[in-house]
Amino acid sequence: MTLSVSPPTSSAVADLEAELVELLGARNVSTEPRARERASVDGARMSPIISELLPLGLADLVAFPTSAEQIGQAVAAAVRHGVPVTPRGKGTGNYGQGIPMAGGLVLDLSRARAVVEVGDGFVTAEAGTPMVTLERAAHATGQQLWMYPSTAQSSVGGFLAGGSGGTGSIVHGTNDAGFVAALDVVHGTGSPELVHVEGDEAQLFVHNYGTAGVIARATVRLEPLQDWRGLYASFPDFRSAQAVLRDLAALEPRPRLVSADTPEITATLPADPALPEGRASVRVIADERTVRRATEIVEAGGGRVEDVREGAQTALTLSMLSYNHPIEWLQKSAPGVYFHLEVSGAALIDRIDEVHAVYEGGMLHQEIGHSGPIGMLAGVYRSPEQVLDGIRALNELGVGVHNPHQWNVDFQLARTVETARRTDPQGLLNPGKLNPDYAGPTKGAVS
Ligand SMILES: Cc1cc2nc3c(=O)[nH]c(=O)nc-3n(C[C@H](O)[C@H](O)[C@H](O)COP(=O)(O)OP(=O)(O)OC[C@H]3O[C@@H](n4cnc5c(N)ncnc54)[C@H](O)[C@@H]3O)c2cc1C
């Protein structure tokens, strides 16, 4: 692991291209400018701070392995040629974490998407498999994933390496808390071996952007399938909506998702009669057995249930209105105006007026996580300094903040640095993201 990696020489890139064509076939290797550009962007545009710095890197070539074994061979070839490798799933990570900052090879894993086995309590799949495909495979055996992100089309490798949680996290916490049963990982040592790791060893490769190893195959946890309903409620204002969230989250069996939005954010979501204008919205993926009690809670809190929907698509539709998605809709409604922070803590409910007042135009998209209230706080963007001042003010209010305007690994940093010394001695895996000295303005990451 080294701090900075030089861009590869053109002859190293050409040699690697020839070897990859041999390994993967010409259809699965590209040096076309459009393919290289497409492979060099992620969701970083959600951050006005990072947007000002784009483009932050451009791939020299893109390869599309179609199996876990080919992932191992392609990483090994790149390392032997001294070419940086940035793994890529669906490319929805939103901090620039998937941008190839030293150029080199982007390894697009979206064609390595075989579901290998669905067993009792687990599913094993190749890294590029979409989370929604895993959920469907689980359903076919009467099971469901412990969790999936609101970007349900994103890949299991990208979710484990770049994401943190989503639907189901209210029960199971983040994706570093037992969700991963085993991984097959490729190290940056020049060997194509898929190293099988389980338990604590597997955690070494979670949420560090592929800087310690490329996940080729993953085994994640399943649980028995429940009969879910999508409950849409509305309230005259955000405070009354927030007042029922803890009770809704405590329903037994537990809901899979509890989300809430201010009337202003709700107005930017896709039009739906269950999201009436001028009212705050609460959306719950609720176990069928709890719908009656949930309705009582909503009505006792001064709200009304707008709809209760069923069917396989319901949970997915509600998931795609959760976590960062409402912020994305808000940003689309007023391009270039809003930034956001990931926030956590009881103060998000107990001191919401003060939280909203920290930034001009402050608005919270609220979720309930495993340990309590979490969310995305949007505000009108003025400058990086304004964002940092606000983080300090939020911390003083007791709000934990994760700053999504930077691409450094900030989860278990020391552990990843130590692992990468062994697994990536030349620092060729996703260079630019693993900075041992990074000490950003993070106090309490969103869970
Ligand atoms: C609107 C919006 C909503 C979102 N909602 C959520 C949410 O609910 N929960 C959440 O956790 N995240 C969320 N995200 C962030 C992101 O979409 C998810 O984390 C997603 O699961 C990432 O998967 P991906 O396939 O797109 O990964 P990518 O963006 O392709 O990659 C993410 C990171 O992992 C690395 N990587 C990719 N594949 C591998 C691999 N096989 N091995 C090692 N490293 C790899 C990449 O280099 C990159 O650093 C959201 C983003 C947006 C824009």
The ligand as an ORCA input file, in Angstrom:
! r2SCAN-3c Opt
* xyz 0 1
  C     -29.664      7.899     -5.024
  C     -28.721      7.018     -4.268
  C     -29.221      6.246     -3.225
  C     -28.350      5.421     -2.477
  N     -28.864      4.686     -1.454
  C     -28.034      3.895     -0.729
  C     -28.522      3.097      0.350
  O     -29.727      3.021      0.604
  N     -27.633      2.381      1.072
  C     -26.306      2.360      0.770
  O     -25.555      1.667      1.441
  N     -25.823      3.070     -0.273
  C     -26.646      3.820     -1.027
  N     -26.148      4.531     -2.076
  C     -24.744      4.367     -2.461
  C     -24.584      3.207     -3.501
  O     -25.593      3.305     -4.479
  C     -24.717      1.835     -2.882
  O     -23.816      1.692     -1.822
  C     -24.540      0.702     -3.888
  O     -24.865     -0.509     -3.256
  C     -23.142      0.602     -4.467
  O     -23.136     -0.474     -5.374
  P     -22.551     -0.306     -6.857
  O     -22.644     -1.637     -7.524
  O     -23.192      0.813     -7.576
  O     -21.050      0.031     -6.491
  P     -20.006      0.976     -7.230
  O     -20.455      2.381     -7.176
  O     -19.723      0.414     -8.559
  O     -18.754      0.763     -6.288
  C     -18.753      1.248     -4.975
  C     -17.329      1.146     -4.410
  O     -16.975     -0.211     -4.245
  C     -15.881     -0.580     -5.094
  N     -16.243     -1.886     -5.639
  C     -17.233     -2.175     -6.523
  N     -17.293     -3.501     -6.715
  C     -16.329     -4.068     -5.939
  C     -15.890     -5.397     -5.710
  N     -16.471     -6.434     -6.308
  N     -14.864     -5.607     -4.854
  C     -14.275     -4.563     -4.220
  N     -14.630     -3.282     -4.405
  C     -15.658     -3.040     -5.248
  C     -15.778      0.526     -6.129
  O     -14.436      0.705     -6.565
  C     -16.254      1.722     -5.329
  O     -15.207      2.201     -4.548
  C     -26.984      5.365     -2.827
  C     -26.496      6.143     -3.881
  C     -27.351      6.954     -4.604
  C     -26.782      7.752     -5.738
*
